[in-house]
Amino acid sequence: MVSRKPLLAALLAVAALWLMPAGAEAKVVWLCKPGQKANPCEPSLRTTVYSPSGKRLGVQNVRQAQRRRADCFYVYPTVSDQQQAQATQVVDDVLRSIALYQAARYSRDCRVFAPVYRQVTIYGLLHPAEITAEMREQAYADVLQAWRTYLRRFNKGRGVVLIGHSQGTFVLRRLVSEQIDPRKAMRDRLVSAILLGGDVTVKKGSDRGGDFERVRACRAARQLGCVIAFSAFNEPVPSNAIFGRTTEPGLEVLCTNPAALGGGSAPLTSIYPSKPFAPSVIGNTANGAISGLPRPRTAWASFPNAYSGRCSHADGASVLQLKAAGNAFQLVPLPDATWGLHLADANIGLGDLSSLVKRQIALYNRG
């Protein structure tokens, strides 16, 4: 059988050229890109492993794959401390920290591309009257521009994993809906999409039909072109919770357990960088939330089996409910119970998510 990949690569390149506005490429600012100096998405991967109670068990010399055969396209959450409603495209220590915490671990198996976009800032969330529709369109336009530039200049027929959290997931929901879901050539490029903390919707009782008509939820280890999505809680979900529910009739929020795609409960492997998050509103909160965790000399700390997770639909909220092992570190909902464990979404099961991506990339490249 003749491989479809060279043909798909050519079709994507032509489509990207057609969609790219003249002169737009110069506007793309990259937080992470292969070959870029001081790239926060290319750290050491050496990891100290701990028991749930914090006992040191050993060190894993995790190494980047000799040949990374897919790419990851990452859009970060709301982190900007800039004192206006909309961020500029300046790369600062806060952006470098969020890329390290949420995206860098995937660099073991994929080249990570992460655009800087004019997001709504933390100030903007606290002053919603100052946010305009134009600002939200500009945020999406920046990511869309970077996506088209990536396809035209860097993709070269490779499979792509999308990674987003919070505001990044809201942006990627639209990108998938408008640019990937309707186009078979694009869907065939999609290895998977990790869309955390952003209320991806599906039809009730289904694995698609809300945000996406064709791109389905990941429900099996050998499934490709699918979505992993959840918001983490470790307490009953409040009636006024920010995540887990939708008011759209006939729809529900998607929950997929990365450690048990087919359903049920399973132990999770949590992974955190040992380097503290840069001083900031998000950083100070995040550092306080995990202040009791050990910070080894290695770049990462791993905690297998510290938590187990299962998708729960109690009280109409679809969330990943977490239960700590008896002597495991405890996570506190921040900034309050309505947010659940939003700040921990990307790291609480990072070992499972990165292992899943590794398997999906290998399966994609055997196809």
Disulfide bonds with the S-S distance in Angstrom:
Cys32-Cys41 2.13
Cys72-Cys110 2.03
Cys218-Cys226 1.99
Cys255-Cys311 2.13
